[in-house]
Amino acid sequence: MDRFQVAEGFEVNLFATDPMVVKPIQMNWDAQGRLWVVSSTIYPHLKPGETANDKILVIEDTDRDGIADKSTVFAEGLFTPTGLLPGDGGVYVANSTEILHLKDTNGDGKADETKKILSGFGTGDTHHLIHTFRWGPDGLMYFNQSIYIYSHVETPYGIRRLEGGGVWQYNTKTQQLEVFAKGLVNPWGLQFDKWGKSFLTDGAGREGINYAFPGATFLTAPGAERILSGLNPGQPKHSGLDIISGAHMPAALSGSLITNDFRANRVNRFVLEEQGSGFVSKQADDLLWTDHIGFRPVDILMGPDGAIYIADWYNPIIQHGEVDFFDARRDQQHGRIWRITKKDSPLVKYPDLQNKTIPELLEALKSEENWERLQAKLILKNKDEKEVKDALSKWIAALETSNTEYEHHLLEALWIHQAIGDVNVPLLQKLLTAQNPEARAAAIRVLVHWKENIPETQSLLVTAIKDNHATVRLEAIVGIANFKTMEATVATLSALDQTMDVNLDFALWHTVNNLSPVWLPEVLKNPTYFGDMDKTIFALNTVSDPKSTSLLAELYSSNKVPDKYLELVREKLAKYGTAEDLTKIYLQVINPALANTENQLEDLEILYKAAAARKLEPQHTSSQLRTLLKEANESVEVKVLQLVGMWKKADLLDLLLQKNVTGNEEVRKAAMEAMGKLDDEGSQEVLLTMAKTHKNESIRVLAISQLVKTAPEKAADAAIVLLTKKPSDTDTRNLFAAFLSSNNATEVLANTLSSTGIPSETAKIGRKAMQELLPLHRRTKDAAIKLKDALEASGGVLPPEKMPQQLDNRQIYALGQEVKTLGDPVIGEAIYRRQSMMCQNCHGIGGAGGQLGPDLSSLGTSLPVDNIIKSILEPTESIKEGFELQKITKNDGGILMGYLINDGAREVVLRDMAGNENGIPKSQIKSLEKVPGSLMPAGITASLEKQDFINLVSYLSKLGSNGDFRVTNEKLVRRWKAATEFKVLRKDAGVDGWESLPGNNLSQMPKGLYSKVAGDLPLSDIPTITDNNDKKFSLVQFEVNILKAGEFSLKLTGVDQAKVWVSGNEISLNKGTGATNLSVGKQWVNIAIDREKADEGSLKVLIIDGEANSAQSQVIVGQ
């Protein structure tokens, strides 16, 4: 306990420890103030010959001194129980694939009656089983499941299905089970605020707090076409969740969300601020933290005494799949419950609710203690219904209307009626017109729950959609999806007449999509049916009917699509438009009036995407394309040349040859790539001639690269000739990359090389290219082995490994000890950041960096040193959940590899090796399958000296620890873009030089950079550029998402001479601090640094959250 650091003004004590509590997974309180804990000592799996004997424990503090003095085994013999919830005279238990209700009927403190409530929940993975049981304020039971669980549960109302992660809602009285929300990877946190709003945390996600409402859908939900994001992008993974309330805790913390960063041994706190129909979340100072690796907080709850209780799994090993199940360090006999209290603040003297009368229980609904209100409702739910109703009527009548909590008291009464199954329309109507919008929103949710009993539900929802508060509108839009009428559709779309936000847009999309059988036939007959093109385009974008896409094409080609929907419509036409639809767009492209305009470029991009993804083309003629090319500027030329290749216009070969001579570098490249796609004898002969005789070696490489796709044997012959001349390292690498793009081309090159040698220097570059570019799943193929042997026969043997890559467990242990004693994490961070290591291309820290691999922010506090070493040397041995390699085979034989981002109803989204997200329509997919392997190449550290490897691992093992290797809760800029050449600035933005920089509205710069863990960006990492007056400066930028307009403030440290501006407006700095007013939306903040006065050091930018009139902002992270 001495190693804990506690927030100022608080203290921590040990409430319970082993053997009183062992391996706690989840906990909940009962009405007597007893803490029920589910315990599993067999997790993560039952060993051969072992008998399942997991337990339900009841822990009591009988003398209320803050230390447990009694522990009772209520039930045992359970099999990996992962959730429990006292209620209805016993306790509900998640017992693997089923929910049981256990009762003690003889009062001996032991369960003697077991009833199976529900079964059929999935069993794909132990730590993904149904879990996190909570009572909602409405008296309904809620619980979660995770990504690998596919549940098909039989109920009296039919089979209910939830595939993947999500939240269930269960009425214990009526046995009605429904899906409340979908998605997330491993959501082990669920809690409700006093108005019934629900929040989730994800133990394997990276977006902090998630705000959920009925139908909310998050990442990984199978079949999802739209998903919501969390409120804290880049934040750590969390388990457990509660909301601070009550008299014992400081008023300033009331409403804060508290959750466990179990990997970094911390208890985090988040502060929410309402924003539209949702929230903005800011991470505040931690409540509790330690450097003791055994502290693993997995659940957190406010207790009846007002203190905060934390279930500590207490284990140095937390990984389920990343660490060997049989690792001897897995602890299966310890556990802790910790208790945080406020110093010099009296604890709550919680009542004995069990012996209260009904009127006394109703008075408990006025309590500011959430535990007291909830438990009173649960007791009332099981009292005599008539007595409860009669007492409720009297209680409501006696409420003081002037009390600031009056409407909340009414809502508690409404929830009692909902819990006992009594429809109280007058009370509901009173709350539907309440002054407090939170009360109105909560009442709408009850209204939808009672929809079968209230005939005017639809008309009440129609009225609510016009409410002046976004949260009320959100609930109404969600609810009205239950009514398949045109009135419901028109009312729903009227929401577009008011301010929209992300949640409203999501809910509106889903509701309009659900109602499409009603409105689509009418709109297809009359596109002006809604009387507003905004509403028509929004509606058409929600459906996949081919006729709706054709109508969109017609409206688009008639310039009737509002600007704000153009991007969405263009994307849809590219993915789903028919050849006839594309012809309408093509006719716009060849319209002379649109020549060389931005619209023409966008239309050409639609045609290109349709051709590339679906091999679909409009009706066109070669003469039209010739005319188009004659009149085109360079940007349009490139797009048209791409189409010439995609459409295989062999009769335009002469034009391609001409452009290859007269065009600039980009145009020549496009012309040559087009030749490669023509796949005819004439183009192949031209390419072959260029591959053999062109004076420019880079052009020869490009020509050979095109031939690889259609004539690999000829390409290989030409490649050997060029390779014997020792072209530049870049050209050599690019040449090998072309042949490594497919197994067939790799084998052809290998066969050719086997009979003809190449210089050893060139062969070594080829071997390095194989090591860097060839995916692991292909390295054991015959083609790769043949090429490796052929290159080594030519002298392409790589230097001996400086850092051995094949180590046994004994050697790994010894190396781990050297890391602890000899490693320098500061040097290790510099090694990690080397461009040649490519670590930042795949991994993020604090959410900033590549997205191909897991975020490493808390790696050091979650993974033992030896396992870090193993994961580097043997990346395929431990694949983290969510990062399994997927292979898509398309109908045309094409193959795509990457990580699955979303498996939607209409398309699958993969993140490829470059970090790009690609959506592939399901109609084009023949198969989708997991394949063994990792995108992380083996041998990536082979070129390091042993001490460098030790330093690198030392750095990784410190990530998440206190100091400079922990991502703090400060809003620091971590993702940057940088300019690399002045001529590009001059061409793209018309920049004259250093002095004129702030007057320019710059687009995104090309080079990606990332801050160090501490948040500073070394100036040595930033390119220096020179303007026309020989002035040396650097230009970097970062992106912010302004959620609420207002004053945006920032502070720069590390540089004295800098210019800062947004959208052409300079921000005046005073000692590095400045502010400006920004409007809603994503914007780039530009910083120009005078490198003649700042040559060393680092740049750090902190976003300052100000007062109520300040902007609400998120710093964009990612790649």
N, C-alpha and C positions, 0 to 999 in steps of 0.2 A: 504493500500500500504506500510505502514511502516513495516509491518511484512514480507515483501519479502526480501530474500537474493539474490543478483544478482552477477553473475560472475564478477571478477575483470576487470575493464575497461569498464563495461557496466552499463546502467541505464534503468529503466522501468518507463513507465507512463501509465495512464489510457486513452486509445484511445476512448472508448465508454462504456456507462453503461446504465442500465435501467432508464427511459422507452425507451431510444433510441434503445436499443437492449435487447431482453428478450429470455432466454433459447436458445442460439446459438448452433446448432448442426454441421453445416458445413459452410465453407465460401470459396469464390473464387473472384478474381479480374476481372474487365473488362478492356477494352482498354482505358477507360477514367480515370482509377485510382480509381474507386469506388469499395467499398467492398460489395459484395452481401452475405447475410447471410440467411440461412434457420432456422426458429424458430418454436419450437413446445411447446405449453403450456399444451397440453393434454397428453403428454407422461407421464407414460408408457401406458396409455389406456384411452379410451373415457368413461367417467362415464355415468351411465344410465340417459337419458334425456338431456345429454349435446350435443351441436352441435359443430362439428369440425370447428375450425376457426384458424388453424395454418397459418403462414405468411412467405412471402418472403420480406426481408428488404434490402434496398439499403442505405448504410451508406457512407457519404462523408466528407472529410476534405477540404472544399472549399478554405480556406486560407492557407492550407499546413503548419499549425503550429504543427502538430502531435496530434491534438485533434479533433475528429469528431464534426462537427457542424450542420449536417443535416442527418435526417433519414426519408426515404420514405417507406411506405408500398406499395410494387409493386403488391403484390397479397395476398389474404386471402381466408379463407374458405377451406384451404387444410387439408388433413387428414394424420397426422403424416408424413410430408415430411422429408426425411433424407439425401437428397443430392441436390445440385444445381450446375449449370455450365452456366455462361453467354456465349452466342455465337450465331452465325447465326441469328442476328437481334433480339434476345430475350434472354430467359433463359430456359435451360433444368432443369426439376424438378423431383426428385423421389417422387412420391405421392403414398405411400404404394406399391401397386402391379403394378404400371404403371409409364411410363415416359411421362411427358407432355412437350410441348414447348409453353411457354407463351410469348406473344408479346404486346408491347405498340404501336399501330398504329397511335394514334392521338397526341402523344407527351406530354401527361399530367402526365407521370411518373407512370401510373397505367396500369396493364395488361388488355387488352380488347379483346384479341384473344387467344384462347386455342386450341391446337392441340394435340391429343393423338398420340404419336410416337410409343410406344411399350407397350404391356400389357401381363399379364400371368406370372409375376414374383411371387415367392412364398410369403406366408404371415404367416409362422409358428411362428414368434416371432418378436415383435415390433423392438427390437434393432438389429435384424439380417436382416431386409429388405434391399433392394438394397440401396447403399449409397456410399459416398466418390467419387464423380464425379471429374474427372481430364481430361484435354486435354493432350494428348501425344505430343511430339515434331513433330510427323508425321502428326498432324492435326486430328488424330482419337480420339474418346472419349472413356475413360476407366472408369469403375466403379466396385464396389465390392458387394458381398453378403456374408452372413454368414451361419454357420453350419446348422441351422434349416430351411433354405429356399430351396425349391425344385421348380425350375423355368422351365416352358415349354412354350416357347415364339414363337408365329407364326410370321414369317418374309417372305418377298418375295422370300427368298432362302430356305424356308422350316422351320420346327420347330427346334429351337435350345434349348438344354436342359443343365441345370447345376444343379446338385443335391448336396446340401451342399455348403460349402464356396467356394469362388473363385473370379476371375476377368474376367469381360466381356470387349470385344473390339467392338466398334460400329462406322461404317462409316456413318456419318450424311448425306453425299451426296448420297450414293448408298443404304442406309438402310440395309447394310450387318452387321449382328450381329454374333459374334463368341466368343467362350470361349478362353481366353488368358492363364489363369492359374487356377489350382484347389486347393482346400483345405484351411487349417487354420480354426480356430474356429470362430473368430469375427474380421476379418481384416478391421480396420478403418483407416489404413494408406496406401497411395499409392503415389509414386512420381517417376520422371524420372530424370536422370542426363543429362548433356549436350550432351552425345553421344547416348541417348535413352535407356540406361539400366534402368530397373525398380526395385523398392524396395517396400517391404510391411512391415507393422507392424500389430500386432495382439492384440486386446484388451482383449483377454482371453487366450492367449498363454503364453509360458514361454521361448521363444528363441530369443527375441529381434528383430533385423533386419533380414528380409528374402530377399534374392536375387532371383528375378523371371525372367524367360525368357519364350518364347512361349512354352506351354506344361508343364511348371514346375508344379509339384504336391507336395503338402505338407500334413501334418497329417490331419486326419479326412475326406479326400476325399473319398466318397463312391466308391467302386470298384477299388481303387488304389492298384496295386501290388508293386509298388516302390514309395517311397516318399523322398523328400529332407528335410533337417533340416535347422533351422535358424542359423544365424551366431553368436548368443550370448546365448548359453545354460545357463539356470538358471536366465536369466535377466527378469526384470518385464514386465508386460503387458503394451502395448502402444496404444495410439490413435493419429491419425494424423501423418504426416510426410512431411518434406521438406528438401532441400539441400541448405546449405549456399553458396551464390555466390554474386558477385557484388562488386562495388568499396567502398561502405560504410563499409563493414565488413572487419576485419583483414585478410590479405592474408593467415595467418597461419590457419584460420578456414575455408577457402574456400574448398568446397567439403565435409565438415562435414555434417552428417545427424542429424537433430534435430527432436525430437518427445516427446510426453507427457506421463509421468508416472502419469496418472490421479489419481491413487489410493494413491500414496505417495505425491501428490501435488508438482510435480516437472516437469521441462523441461530438458530432458536428451540430451546429445550430444554423437555421435558415430563417430569414425574416421575409415575409410576403407583403407585397403591396398590390392592391387591386389595380388591374389594368384591363379596361373593357369588360369582356365576359370571363376573363381569366386573371392571371397574376403575373407579377414580376417577382422573382426570387433572388435574394442576395444572401450569400454565405456570410454569417457573422462569426465572432470569435468562438472557438471551441469551448465546450463545457468541461471536457476531461480528455487528457491525453497522457501517454506514457511511451517510454522506449522499451518497455518489457514486451518481448515478442509473443508471450503467452496470452496477453490480454486480447480476447477476441469477442467484442460485444456484438451480439446477434439479435437481441430484442431489447426494447426500451418502453417503459410505461410510467405514466404518472400514477402514484399510489394514493390510496384513500387518505393518507396523512399529509398529502401535498408534496411529498418528496418524489424524486425521480429514481426509478429502479432500472437496473441494467443487468440483463442476463449475459454472463460471460462464458462462452464456450470453452475458454481457457485451453489453448492448444497452439503449439508452435507450427503445426501443420494445419492449414485450412483448405488447401486445394482438394477438390474432389477428384478430378481427373488428371491434373497436372503432376501430382505426386503419387508415387506408387502406393496402392492400397495397403500394401504390407510394410510400408515404411515404419521402422521401429519407433520413430519419434511421434507417431500419432498417439495422442493421449486419449484414453478411454476410461479414465477413472476420476478425473477432477472436474470441478465446476464452481462457479462463483455467482452470487447475486450482489451487486454493488448498489449503494444508495447515496444519492447526492441531495444535500439539503442546503438551504440558505442560512448563512450565519446570522445570528441575532434576529431571527424571524420565527415567531411561534408556529409550531406545527398545527395542522388541522385536527381537531378532535372529532373524528368521524363517528357517526351515530351507528347504533345497532339497528339497521333497517329491517332485519328479519322480524322484529317484534313490533314494528310500527303499524298503526291502523291505516286504513285507506286514506282518510283525510290527512294524516301525518305524512304519508308517502307522497301525496299530491303536493304538499308544502315543500317536500324535498326537491321538487322540480324547479323551485326558485333558486336553488343553491348555485353558487358560482363554481362549485367543485363538479367537474364532469363525471367523476366516479359516482358521486351521490345521485346525480340526475339519472344516469344510465341505469344504475342498479335499482333505483326506485321504479323506473319504468318496467324493468324485467320482472320485478316482483308483482307489480300491478297487472302485467300481462297474464299472469296465472291466477289472479283473484277471480271471484265471482263477477261475471261480465256485467250483470244488472247493477250490482252494488258499485262497481267502478264507474259505470255510466252516470248513475244518479249522483254520486259524489263529485264527478267531474263537472256536471252541470252547475252544482252549487259553488264549486271552486272557481269556475270561470266567471260566474256572476259576481263573485266577491273580489275579483282582481281589481286593482287600482289602475284605471286607464291612464293616469298621469305618470305612472312608473315608467322609467326609461326602458325597462325590460319587459314591458307589458306584451308587446307583440311576440317576444320570444317565449314568454309564458304560454301564450295562446298556441304557439307552434308546438311546444312540449305537449300540450293537451291534445292537439291534432295527431301527434305521433302516437299518443296513447290509444286514441281511437283506431288508428291504423294497425297498431300492434295487436289489439283485441279483435280486429276484424269488423269494427262498427263504422259504417259510412255516415259521417256527420257533415251534411251539406252546408247548413248555416255557418258552422265554424270554418269550414273550408272557404266559403265565399267571403267571409270576413277577412281571412288571411290573403286571399287572392287580390284584395284591394287594400292591403296594409300599406302603411307609410314606408316601412322599411323594405327596400327591394330584396334583401336577403330573405325576408319572410315570404314575400310574394313568390320568389324562385322556389323556395322549399315547398310551398303550397302547391305549385304546379306539379312538382314531382309526385306529391300525394294524389293530386287530381288524376294524373296518368295511371297511377296504381289502381285507382277506383273507377277507371274509365267504363268498365262494364256495368257499373251501377249508377252512373250519372249520364243521362241522355244528352245533356247540353255540353258535354266535355269538349267536343270539337269547337263549338262557338266560343267557349271560354278560352280555348287555346288560340283561336283566331284573334281575339281581343288582346291576349298576352303578347302575341308577336309584334304588336304595335307599341309595347311598353317602352318607356323612355330609358330603361336600364338594360344594359347588354346581357347581364346574367339571366334576367327574366326572359328575355327573348331567346336566349340559348336553350333554356329548359323547354320553352314552348315549341321551338323548332324541332327539338328532339322528340317531344311527345306527339306532335301532330302527324308524325310518320305513320302512326297507327290507323289513320283514317284515309282510306283510298278514295278520295273525292276530289273533284276539280276545285271546290271551295278551299279545301286544305292546300292544294297546290298553289293557287293564286295567293292565298294568305301567306304561305311560306315564302314565296318569291318576293313578297312585299318587304321582307326583311332587308332586301337590297336597297330600299329607299332610305335606310338609316345607315349609320356608320358600321362597317363590318370589321372583323378582326379574324385571327387565325381560327379560333374555336368556332365562331359563328360560320365562317366559310366552310369548315369541315362538316359541321352539323347540317348546314343548308344543303351541301353537296349530297350527303347521304339521304336526307329526307326527300329531296327532289328525285334522286335516283330511285328510291323505293316507290315513289308515286308515279314513275314514268308510264306504267300501263294506262294510267288515267289521262295524262296530258299529251304524251307523244303523238298519238294519232291525230289529235286536233292541231298540233303545231305543224306536223308534216303537211296537213291540208292547208293551213293558213299560218305562215311564219310570223305574222303580226298578231297572232291570237292574244298574246299577253299585253299587247299595246306598248311594249318597251323592249327595244333590241337588247339592252343589258340583260333583261330577264330571259329572253329567248336564247341568247348565246350561253348564258350560265347554265340553263337547263340542258341544252343540247350537249354541253361538255360533260355532263354527268352520266351519259348513257353510251353504250357501245353498239347500238343498232346501226347497221350499215346505212340505212336511210337517213339517220340523223347526221352521219358523217357527210353524206352527199349534200344534205341541206346546208351544212356548215361550209362546204366547198363553194356552193352557190352564193351564199351570203358573203363569204370571204372575197370571192372574185368580183362581187358587186360592190366592194368597199363598204359593206354594212356592218362589219365587225368593229365594235368600239375598241379604241387603242389598248385599253387595259386587258383585253382578252386576246390580243393578237398572238402573243407568244404561245398561249395554251392551244389556240386553234391551229397554229402552224405545226405544233408538235403532234397534235392529233391527226392532222391530215397526212403528215409524213408517215405515221405509224399505221393508220387504218384507212386512208383514202384509196378508192379504187382507181383504175386506169382512167376512167371517165372523169373522176374528181380531179386527178392530176392534170388532165388535159385542160380543164378550166384554168388551172393555175399557170400552165405552160402558155396559154394564149395571152395571159397577162405579161409573162416574161418577154415575149417577142413583140409586145406593143411598143412601138417607137417612143411613145410619150413617156414610158417608164424607164427608158434607157439610162443605165449607170446610176440608178437611184438606190437608196437603201432598201426600198421595197422589192426591187428587182433581185437584189442579192438574197434577201430573205426567201423569196419565191424559188430561186435557184437552189437554195439550201433544202427546201422541202422536197424538191424533185430528186436531189442527190441522196438524201436520207432514205427516201422511198426506194430508190434504185439499189443502194448499198445494202439495205436490210432485207428488202423483199423482192429484189430484181423486177421491180415494176416500173413501167415507163408510160408516159402519155403518148397520144398520137402526135407525131412530129415528122418533119422532113429534114434532110441534110442541108438543103438550100437555106432553110430558116436558120439553122445553126451557123452556116457560113456567114450569113448576113449579120447575125448576132455578134459573131466574133469580130467582124470588121468594125463594128460600131462600139465595141466594148472597151472599157478602161481595164486596167490590170486586174483589179479585184474581180470584175465580172468575167474576164478572160479565164482566170483560174477555175472558176465555178463551171463555166461552159465546157472547158477542156476536160474537167472531171466527168461531166455528163457524157461527153463524146466517148470516153472510155467505158463508163458504166453501161451505156446503151450500145456499145460495140459497133460504132459507126465507122467501119473499115474504109468506106468511100471518102472519108475525111483525112486519110493518112497524109496526103500531101499538105494539108493545113497544119497537121501536127508537126510535120518536118519543118515547115516554115516557122512556126512558133518556137520550135526548138533552137532555131538560129537567131531569130529577131527578138525574142522575148527576154525579160529579165530572169534572174535565177529562179524565182518562184514559178513564173510562167513556163520556163523550160522544164522544170521538174514535173509540173502538172501535165505537160505535153508528153513527156516520156512515160509517166505512169499510165496515161491514157493508152499509149501504144502497147504497153504491157497487158492491158486488159482486152485489147482488140482480139487477141487469140486467133490471128489469121497469119498466113504464110508471109505476106508482104511486110507486116509490122514486125514479125519475128526476124526477118532478114535485115531490116533496118536496124533493129536493136542489136542484132549480132554484129553487124558492121561497126556500130558505135562502140560496142563492148570490146571489139578487137583493135580498133584503129583510132578512136578519138584521142586528141592530144591531151585533153583534160582528164586526169585519172578519176576524179570524183564523178564525172559524167559517165565514165566507163563502169564505175561501181554501180551507179544508178541504173544503167542499161542492163547490167548483169542481174541486178536485183529484180528487175521486171521479168527477165527471161526465166528466172528461177521458178516462177509461178506456172509458166506454160511450156517451157522447154528446158527442164533442169539439166539434161545431159549437155546441151550446147552451152548453157550457162556455166557449168562446171569446167568445161574445156577452156572457155574464155577466162574464168576466174584463175585457173592454174597459171595461164600465161601472164596475167597481171600480177599475181602474187610472187612470181619468180623475179619481178622487177622491184620488189620491196616498196610498195606504195606507202603512203603515210600511215601512221598507227591508226588514225581515225578511219581512213578509207579501208584499211585492212579489217578493222573490227566491224565496220558496217557491212563489208562483204561477207564475213562469216555469219553475221547476224541474219542476213538474208537466207542463207542455207540452213540455219538452225531453226527457221520459222516452221518447218514441218519435218516429220520423220522421213518422208520420201526424199526431200531435197538433201537432208543430212546424209542419207545413205548414198545418194548419187555422188555427192562430193567426196565421201569416204572412199567409194570405189575408184574414183578418178585419182584421188591422192595416193591410193595404195600402189599405183603403178608409176606415178610421177611425183618426185619429191619437190619440196619448196624450201627456201632458205629457213634456217633454224629460227632466226629472229621473228620471221613471219609466222612460223608454226607455233611459236610460244604465244603470240598474240591470239592465235586461234584457240589455243588451250585455255587461255584466260577468258576468252569470250564464251567458251563452253561452260566454264565454271560460273560465270556471272549471269549468263542469259538462259541456259538450259534448265527448265523446271525439273525439280527432283524426280517427278514421276516418269520423266523421259530419260533420265541418266542411265538407267539399267537396260534400256532398249538396245537391240542389236546395232541399230544405226549409230547411236551415240558411242557405243563401245568401239565400233569399227573406225569412226572418225578419230576418236581418242588415240587408238593404236596407230593410225596412219600419221597423225600429227607428231606423235612421239617418235615414230620411225624417221621423221624428217628433222628430228632434233628438238621438237616442241615439248621437251620434258620440263615441267615447271620446277623452279628451284625447290630444294628440300624445304619442308615446312619449318618455319622458324618456331611456330607454336604448334606442337603436335596436336592432331585433331582426333586421334584414336587413343582414349585413355580408359583404363579400367576403374572400377569403383575405388580401389585403394589409392590410385594416382589422383583421382578427382578429389578425394578427401584431403590428401596431402596438399594439393593445389589450393583447396579452400582454406587451409590453415595459413598458407602463404598470403592469400588475399587479405586475411584478417590482420596479419602482422606486418606485411611489406607493401600492401596496396596504398596508392595515393589517389583518392577519388577526384581530386581537382584535376590531376593529369588525365585521369580516366574520362572525365567529362569532355576534355578537349579531343581525346581519341574518338569518343562516341560521336562527336560533332564533325569529324573529318568527312569530307565529301566522298572520299574513296571508300569509306566504310559503309555508306548508304543507310546507316541506321535510321536517320531522320526521314528517309524516303518512305519507310514502312511503319514506323512507330511514332506516336505522339506522346508528349508529356504535358499535362495540364490541358489535354485536348488539342494541342497545337503540334502538327506534324503529320506524317503519313497515316493513313487509315487502314493499311493492309494488315497490320498486326495489332495486338492489344496495346492499349495505353500503358505506359510504364511508370506512371506517377508514384505508385506505392509498391513497386516491384520488390524493393529491398525489405519492406516490412511484411511482405506476404509470401515470399519464396526464400527458402534457405539457400545459402551460398552454393552448396554443391548442386542443387537443382538449377540454379542460374547457369552454372558452368555446363551442365548437361544440356540445357535448352539451347545453348549457343553451339555446342559441338554437335549435337544430334537433334536438330530442329523438328524432325519428323516423329520423334519419340513421344512428344507431349504437345498435342494440339489443343489449344484452349477452345472451349465451347463458343460457337459462333464464328470460328475461324477455320472450319473444315473446308478443304478445297472442293469445289464443285465443277463439274464438266457438263456443258450443254452441247448436245449434238443437234444441229439444225436439220430441217427436212432436205436442204440442198447439200448436206454433207459437211458443212462448215462446223468447226468446233471452237467453242469459247471456254476459257478457264477463268476462275476467279472465286470470290467469296460471295455467298448469297446475301443480298441486302434485303430483298423483299420478294416473296412469292405471291404475287397478286392474282386477282381474278382474270385479268387480261394479259398481263406480262410478268416476266421474271426479270428482276434487276440484279445484275452481277457487278461487283467491283473488280476490275481487271488488274493486271500486274502494274499498270501505270497509275493506279489509283482512281481511274475514271469509272463512273457508274454508267452502265449500259443497260437500257431496257429492251428486252427481246419479247415481242408479242408471242403469246403461247401458241398461236396458230402456226408459227414457224418452227416450233420446237418438237423434235422427234423424241428426245430423252433428256432428263436431268438427273444426274447421279453424283454421289460423293465419290471422290477418288482419294487414294492414300497420298500422303505427302504434304508438304508445306511450301508456300511461296518463298520462305526464307531459305536462301541457298546454304548448303553445307560448305564448310571450308572458308567461310567469310573472314575468319580471323587467322587463317593459316599464315598470312604474310606478316603478322605482328611478331615482334620480339616477345619472349615470354613475359618480361616485366611489363610491357605495354598491355598484354592480355590481363595480367594480374591487376593493373591499374583500372582497366576497363570494367572488370568484374567488381572491383572495389567500389567504383562509382555506381554501378547498377545495384549493388547490395545496400547502398546508402539511400536510394530513392525512397522517399516517404518519411525519412528520419528528420528530426529537428535540425534547423539550420538552413544552410544554402541548398540543401538537396530535397527540400519539401516544397511542394506547390502550396503557397499560402492562399488565404481567402481574399487577398487584395486583388482589385480588378486591374491586373497588369496586362499589357499587350504582349502576346507571345507568338503571334503569327504575323509575318511581314511580307511585303513584296518590294523589290528593289529594281531601280533602273540600271541597265548595264551599258548603254551607249547613248551619247548625247544626240547622235543623228536620228535615233528612233524617236526621241522626245520632240525633236524639231519637225520630223515628218508627221507624226501622229497628232501632236498637240500644238504645233507651231511655236514652240518655246524658243525665245531668242537667246536666253542666257540666264545666269544666276539671278540677276536683278529682277527679271520679269516672271520668275517662277510662280509666285503666289497668285498671279492673275489668270492662271491656267487651270481649267477643269480637266484633270488628267484621268485617263482610264487606268485599268489595272496594269501594273508593271509586270515584267516577265519572270524575274528571279524570285523564288521562294526562300525565305529565311525564317529561322525560329530562335526565340530567346533561350537563354540558359534556364535551368530550373529556377534560379533565383529571380528570373524575370528580365535580366539585362542582355542586350544584344551587343556582342563585341564589335567595335568599329572595324576591326580587321576583317570581319566577315562581310562587310558592306562594300560593294564595288565603288571605286572612285571614278568619276567621269569628268571630262573637261569640256567646257563650252567653247564657243567661237572666240572668246577673249582670253583663252587659256586659264580660265578660272576653274579650280578644282573643287568639286563638291560631290556629295552623295545624296541620292534621293530615295527615301523609303516611304512606305505607306502602310497603313493598317485599316481594317474595315470594322465599322461599328454598325449595329442595328439599333436605330432609335425607335423605341417602342412608344414613347410619349414625347411630344415636342416640348422643348424647353431649353434651358441653359445647359450646355455641355462643357464640362471642365476637365482639364488634364494638367498633369505636371511632368515636365521633362527633367531628367537628371543625367549627368555625364557629359553633356555638351553645352558649351556657352553660346556659340553662334549658330543659330538655327532659325529657319523660317517654317511656320506651320500654317496650313490653310486647308479649307474644305470648300469644294465647289466654287473655287475662284475667290473665296473670301478669306483674307489672312486673319489669323488669331494673334493678337498682340500678347507677348509674353512678358511677365514681370517676375524675375528670379525663377524662370522656368515654368511658371504657372500661367495659364490663360483659359479663356472661356469664350464661347460663342453660342448663339441660338441656332438649333438645328431642328428641321422638320422630321416627321415620321418617315422611316425607311432606311435601307442600307446605304451607307455613304463611306467614301474613302477619305481618310485623314492623311494628308501629305506632309512630310517633314524633309526639308532640305538642310543638309549639314555642311557648313563651311569646312572643308578638309584641310585648308591651309592653317586653320586654327584648332582643329580637332583631329589629331592623327592617332592618338592612343586612347584607351579606355573603352567604355561601353555606354550605350544609350538605353535608358529605361524610361518607360512611359506608364504612368499611373492614371487611371480614370477616376476622378473624384466624384463621389456621389454627394450631391448637395441637398438643399432644402426641398420643400414641397414643390416649388416652381421649377426645379431643375428637370432636365431631361432624364427619362428612364432609358437606359442603354444596355446593350450586350456587346461585348467585344467578340467578334467572330473568330473562331478557332478553326481547326481542321487543317487541310492540306493547302 
